[in-house]
Amino acid sequence: MKTGVQVVVVGGGIVGASVLYWLTRLGWTDCLLIERRELTSGSTWHAAGNTTYFGPYAQMTRLFAGSIRTYLQAQEDSGHSVGFHQTGSLRVATTALERQQFHSFEQNYKALGIPYQVINNDQIEKLHPCINTEGLFGAAHTPTDGHVDPAGATHALAKAATKCGASVKRQCPMKALRKEGGHWLVDTPDGVIRAQHVVMAASFWSKDLLAGLGINAPLYATQHHEMITEGVAALKTLDHEVPAFRDSYVSCSVRQEGQGFLAGIYETDPVFWALDGIPKDFKEELFPSEIDRLMPHLEKLIDRIPAFGDAGIKTVNNGPMCWTPDGLPLLGPLSEHEGLWLASGFNVGIGTGGGSGEFLAHWMVDGKPHFDLPIVHADRFGNSVSRESAIESIKACYRQGYKLPDQIG
Ligand SMILES: Cc1cc2nc3c(=O)[nH]c(=O)nc-3n(C[C@H](O)[C@H](O)[C@H](O)COP(=O)(O)OP(=O)(O)OC[C@H]3O[C@@H](n4cnc5c(N)ncnc54)[C@H](O)[C@@H]3O)c2cc1C
């Protein structure tokens, strides 16, 4: 293993791999990614892979759009498939106000060159005949997004980066981090690595890893369920894959998976995990599923997509998802710790990981990001957010689900 590099990236999920990839694309090839277990061993392996362009914060759209672009570029560079399905997405409007808000985004998407249209119910039915449009006010349609294979994308990014000269060391957990003589020293079981820069991309583990430096990063994990159905007759007869569907009433996203559905559910009362620190013996296992908690959402989902109720449930995954108090990632430098960068706290890390890798790598290499996005800056919470207040804020974000925040940027 290398013992001296320009950059150590800690964590081999979609985000760490994206940062590594973009650093090498921008010419910083003396980089080493260390991963505690295997690439994708955190939340990435069980993610649904949705990469929609539509998010609650219009300012974030560039990160979403940059992500699909990044994964497709990494696929080309590495020859490794990222499994992109360009199904497009529908965010249905459940009120006239929601539709009005969707219209307010039109200019933003136009400026970014991203196809985006507010469509009517008859158009929804053509694209997704399984949706019951009764009572809907149309939908925001982004036809060029879809979903990727999160593991495929992570491996493509890492492979492309290593082709350019970067290194990846698996089964190599960071044990401690300290600064000495102007350099960072990363302790691992295989020895100490000296680096000018360290990128902390270890999701909810980053909180414990940074605590030794006196940094209080407000990163906490909730449990998050996704459910995959058996084949659905109505989908089998179609000649196209239906767009992903998101709905603030159901608080749920549903996309096609094979000939069935895959639904991700944002519960009203989220359950947290490992509030006292991530257990040392946690590998990458899932939690027991708790279907009862999902029932109120499933009932609404069946109102909206009746065919969902006809299909048997094949798999239920309940995995950890990382949150910050405002639901946005911590991305950027920490001014009091020169050379230390955060890329942690992603709850839609597949959707935003690739674009975030690009954003952070530009900041590191060029001295500033390639566009302004203060809402993600790593130091925005200061160092004194209490656990109680962070949890209350995260609960509010989680139960917000697919509702739009009051202040839309
Ligand atoms: C059920 C479910 C479905 C989801 N579906 C979607 C979706 O459709 N779209 C979407 O955008 N997001 C989805 N997510 C969220 C998504 O999984 C995460 O946002 C994303 O995987 C976060 O990536 P990451 O790289 O930040 O973290 P992780 O994937 O958790 O990676 C962190 C890595 O750091 C490593 N690590 C930890 N400690 C150390 C250490 N000491 N030294 C070295 N390495 C270390 C870990 O092993 C891990 O591999 C879903 C989440 C869940 C639970």
PDBQT file of the ligand as one rigid body, heavy atoms in Angstrom, charges set to zero:
ROOT
HETATM    1  C1  LIG A 501     -33.336   1.062   1.115  1.00  0.00    +0.000 C 
HETATM    2  C2  LIG A 501     -32.604   2.246   0.551  1.00  0.00    +0.000 A 
HETATM    3  C3  LIG A 501     -32.863   2.664  -0.744  1.00  0.00    +0.000 A 
HETATM    4  C4  LIG A 501     -32.194   3.782  -1.278  1.00  0.00    +0.000 A 
HETATM    5  N1  LIG A 501     -32.465   4.161  -2.559  1.00  0.00    +0.000 NA
HETATM    6  C5  LIG A 501     -31.843   5.259  -3.076  1.00  0.00    +0.000 A 
HETATM    7  C6  LIG A 501     -32.109   5.707  -4.400  1.00  0.00    +0.000 A 
HETATM    8  O1  LIG A 501     -32.923   5.126  -5.113  1.00  0.00    +0.000 OA
HETATM    9  N2  LIG A 501     -31.451   6.799  -4.867  1.00  0.00    +0.000 N 
HETATM   10  C7  LIG A 501     -30.545   7.489  -4.095  1.00  0.00    +0.000 A 
HETATM   11  O2  LIG A 501     -29.995   8.476  -4.542  1.00  0.00    +0.000 OA
HETATM   12  N3  LIG A 501     -30.260   7.077  -2.838  1.00  0.00    +0.000 NA
HETATM   13  C8  LIG A 501     -30.884   5.986  -2.313  1.00  0.00    +0.000 A 
HETATM   14  N4  LIG A 501     -30.598   5.574  -1.050  1.00  0.00    +0.000 N 
HETATM   15  C9  LIG A 501     -29.566   6.319  -0.298  1.00  0.00    +0.000 C 
HETATM   16  C10 LIG A 501     -28.181   5.887  -0.784  1.00  0.00    +0.000 C 
HETATM   17  O3  LIG A 501     -28.028   4.515  -0.524  1.00  0.00    +0.000 OA
HETATM   18  C11 LIG A 501     -27.103   6.683  -0.072  1.00  0.00    +0.000 C 
HETATM   19  O4  LIG A 501     -27.390   8.069  -0.123  1.00  0.00    +0.000 OA
HETATM   20  C12 LIG A 501     -25.732   6.467  -0.715  1.00  0.00    +0.000 C 
HETATM   21  O5  LIG A 501     -25.468   5.100  -0.889  1.00  0.00    +0.000 OA
HETATM   22  C13 LIG A 501     -24.665   7.111   0.164  1.00  0.00    +0.000 C 
HETATM   23  O6  LIG A 501     -23.412   6.864  -0.424  1.00  0.00    +0.000 OA
HETATM   24  P1  LIG A 501     -22.096   7.173   0.390  1.00  0.00    +0.000 P 
HETATM   25  O7  LIG A 501     -20.958   6.847  -0.495  1.00  0.00    +0.000 OA
HETATM   26  O8  LIG A 501     -22.198   8.527   0.987  1.00  0.00    +0.000 OA
HETATM   27  O9  LIG A 501     -22.157   6.196   1.649  1.00  0.00    +0.000 OA
HETATM   28  P2  LIG A 501     -21.941   4.616   1.761  1.00  0.00    +0.000 P 
HETATM   29  O10 LIG A 501     -22.421   3.880   0.590  1.00  0.00    +0.000 OA
HETATM   30  O11 LIG A 501     -22.501   4.213   3.086  1.00  0.00    +0.000 OA
HETATM   31  O12 LIG A 501     -20.370   4.492   1.770  1.00  0.00    +0.000 OA
HETATM   32  C14 LIG A 501     -19.579   4.814   2.881  1.00  0.00    +0.000 C 
HETATM   33  C15 LIG A 501     -18.421   3.828   2.849  1.00  0.00    +0.000 C 
HETATM   34  O13 LIG A 501     -17.489   4.182   3.859  1.00  0.00    +0.000 OA
HETATM   35  C16 LIG A 501     -16.925   2.985   4.324  1.00  0.00    +0.000 C 
HETATM   36  N5  LIG A 501     -16.284   3.231   5.612  1.00  0.00    +0.000 N 
HETATM   37  C17 LIG A 501     -16.886   3.416   6.803  1.00  0.00    +0.000 A 
HETATM   38  N6  LIG A 501     -15.972   3.581   7.765  1.00  0.00    +0.000 NA
HETATM   39  C18 LIG A 501     -14.765   3.501   7.174  1.00  0.00    +0.000 A 
HETATM   40  C19 LIG A 501     -13.434   3.580   7.656  1.00  0.00    +0.000 A 
HETATM   41  N7  LIG A 501     -13.170   3.741   8.967  1.00  0.00    +0.000 N 
HETATM   42  N8  LIG A 501     -12.418   3.440   6.779  1.00  0.00    +0.000 NA
HETATM   43  C20 LIG A 501     -12.662   3.225   5.454  1.00  0.00    +0.000 A 
HETATM   44  N9  LIG A 501     -13.921   3.127   4.943  1.00  0.00    +0.000 NA
HETATM   45  C21 LIG A 501     -14.954   3.278   5.800  1.00  0.00    +0.000 A 
HETATM   46  C22 LIG A 501     -18.106   2.035   4.403  1.00  0.00    +0.000 C 
HETATM   47  O14 LIG A 501     -17.703   0.692   4.463  1.00  0.00    +0.000 OA
HETATM   48  C23 LIG A 501     -18.859   2.382   3.140  1.00  0.00    +0.000 C 
HETATM   49  O15 LIG A 501     -18.507   1.569   2.048  1.00  0.00    +0.000 OA
HETATM   50  C24 LIG A 501     -31.248   4.474  -0.498  1.00  0.00    +0.000 A 
HETATM   51  C25 LIG A 501     -30.977   4.046   0.823  1.00  0.00    +0.000 A 
HETATM   52  C26 LIG A 501     -31.661   2.959   1.340  1.00  0.00    +0.000 A 
HETATM   53  C27 LIG A 501     -31.371   2.550   2.748  1.00  0.00    +0.000 C 
ENDROOT
TORSDOF 0
